[in-house]
Amino acid sequence: MRTKVLFMALAIAATCAAKDIKTVVLTTNPEMHCTGCEQKIKNNIRFEKGIKDIKTNLDDKTVTIEYDADKTNVENIIKGFKKINYEASEVKAVSGKGDAKVDAETGATQQQ
């Protein structure tokens, strides 16, 4: 009995640790210019499958989205923006749990 419980606990822990969480930074068209724009994006995009966290920055006019790559991808997230009448384009992709960032335009990897 103990062996079964231990095995189940290890299986659950391995499954939880195996998630491929990625981050992408997007810009929108029309650009975000007020808190109303921020709320519209946050309130609608959070319902897209695989979205874990959304952060907006009015100064840079960017949206940073953390998502589960096993459930969605950047293309699907961009399609989600189209549903709320925004065009989104990728500024940069941030690799999984590491500190390296990949510039989407040049493909260059930057260590932080």
C-alpha positions in Angstrom: 0.0 0.0 0.0 2.8 2.4 0.9 4.5 1.7 -2.4 1.4 2.6 -4.4 0.9 5.8 -2.5 4.6 6.7 -3.0 4.4 5.9 -6.7 1.3 8.0 -7.1 2.9 10.9 -5.3 6.0 10.7 -7.5 3.9 10.5 -10.7 1.9 13.6 -9.8 5.0 15.5 -8.9 6.7 14.6 -12.2 3.6 15.6 -14.1 3.4 19.0 -12.4 7.1 19.7 -13.0 6.9 18.8 -16.7 5.0 22.0 -17.8 6.6 24.0 -20.5 5.9 27.6 -19.4 7.0 30.3 -21.9 6.8 34.0 -22.1 6.1 36.3 -25.1 6.1 40.1 -25.4 3.6 41.5 -27.8 2.6 44.9 -29.1 -0.9 45.7 -30.2 -2.5 47.7 -33.0 -4.3 49.9 -32.1 -1.8 50.7 -29.3 -2.9 50.6 -25.7 -3.3 54.2 -24.6 -5.4 54.0 -21.4 -6.3 51.7 -18.5 -9.5 50.8 -20.4 -7.4 49.2 -23.2 -5.4 47.3 -20.6 -8.5 46.0 -18.9 -10.1 45.0 -22.2 -7.0 43.0 -23.1 -6.5 41.4 -19.6 -10.2 40.5 -19.2 -10.5 38.8 -22.6 -7.1 37.2 -23.3 -7.0 35.5 -19.9 -9.7 33.2 -21.1 -7.6 31.8 -24.0 -6.5 28.3 -23.3 -3.0 27.9 -21.7 -2.6 31.5 -20.5 -1.0 31.7 -17.1 -0.3 35.4 -16.5 -0.8 38.7 -18.4 1.1 41.9 -17.7 0.6 45.1 -19.6 2.9 48.2 -19.7 1.3 51.4 -20.9 4.7 53.2 -21.1 6.1 50.6 -23.6 2.7 49.7 -25.0 3.5 46.0 -24.6 1.7 43.0 -23.3 3.8 40.3 -21.6 2.0 36.9 -21.6 3.2 33.8 -19.7 1.6 30.6 -21.2 1.8 26.9 -21.1 3.4 25.8 -24.4 1.8 22.4 -24.1 -1.6 23.9 -24.4 -1.1 26.9 -26.8 1.4 28.8 -28.9 2.1 32.4 -29.9 -0.1 32.0 -33.1 -3.1 31.1 -31.0 -2.5 33.9 -28.6 -2.4 36.4 -31.5 -5.7 34.9 -32.9 -7.2 35.6 -29.4 -6.3 39.3 -29.9 -8.2 39.3 -33.2 -11.3 38.2 -31.4 -11.3 41.5 -29.5 -10.4 43.6 -32.6 -6.7 44.0 -31.9 -3.8 43.1 -34.1 -0.9 41.7 -32.1 2.7 41.2 -33.2 5.5 39.5 -31.3 8.3 41.8 -30.0 10.3 39.0 -28.4 10.0 35.5 -27.0 11.5 34.6 -23.7 12.7 31.1 -23.2 11.1 28.7 -20.6 12.3 28.9 -17.1 15.8 30.1 -17.9 17.2 33.6 -18.1 18.0 33.7 -21.8 15.9 35.9 -24.0 15.5 35.4 -27.7 14.9 38.4 -29.9 12.1 37.5 -32.4 13.4 39.8 -35.1 17.1 38.9 -35.1 17.0 35.4 -33.5 19.9 36.5 -31.2 20.0 35.0 -27.7 20.8 37.4 -24.9 21.8 36.2 -21.4 20.7 38.3 -18.5 
